[in-house]
Amino acid sequence: MSALISGSLAFDVIMRFPGKFADHILPERIHSLSVAFMVTELRREFGGCAGNIAYTLTLLGDEAIPVGAVGKDFAPYAERLDELGINREYIKQLEDVYTAQAFINTDDDGNQITAFHPGAMGRAHEQALPTGTGATIGIVAPNGRDAMIQHAEAFKAADIPFIFDPGQGLPMFDDKDLETFVAQADWLALNDYEAGMFCQTTRLSLEEIAERVKALIVTRGAEGSIIYAEGDPLQVPAVEPNALVDPTGCGDAYRAGLIHGITQDYDWETIGRIASLAGSIKVASQGTQNHDFTAEQFAARFEAAFGYRYA
């Protein structure tokens, strides 16, 4: 099975400050803030929602086709995708901008100061959704506003079922926008906080939203997830990770599990558990694309966690 993954591709520059930001900020001078933090750790990771989802989906044995826009500095990421065997034909490279980048500095208290440059992501709508690839499913993940709107319309027009996953892009849309996305999408995926924002913006309850899609999936971190489909809400347990290392990108790994399970036509309990396990495996590694497993190893982990084999 192949899936079209519409979303961002980005570099994440992750830094560690050995101290507390608060110790270096004078409250009485906050109006003229000028600070510099000497970081002792720095790493540059491959990221972006489309890249992350495609990575885990490839590990699960499916073909992932990312659709998005990148900049003139994309060469290292392109080489990585080629090594992984991920199709990058529909990733548009723009030579006058940089690839989207997040600069994240974390102190010893877990506080973060982040700067995000959207770069080429803001022009992702210049890459049309390739509806003639034979893909049987898709996802509209966080990306430039125009790209999310246009790609959702293209999925609907081509009759390709897709997941709408607004993520951090949710504040870009008003109630009418979100209702249109729901009318177009087959499935809606949100985390618990986003679900609250979605309900507040649309003035609809989760139950009312769920009535408009085949399934509404709400993730709740360590508390698992809830899937509203085919009757009563289904409680899906979280899988305890081997280690708590880095939650960044867990939602993307979870989405990859959803796509894999849906394409295999599993029941919703199994789909949710596949997604939950994928997210758990990601938690145990640093960065969004450094976890690794084979399809057989994943199936074995699933059986150990839930007591039956799904494949």
Summary of the structure (lengths in Angstrom):
residues: 311
radius of gyration: 19.4
end to end distance: 15.0
largest distance: 61.2
contacts: 1047
relative contact order: 0.14
helix: 41%
strand: 22%
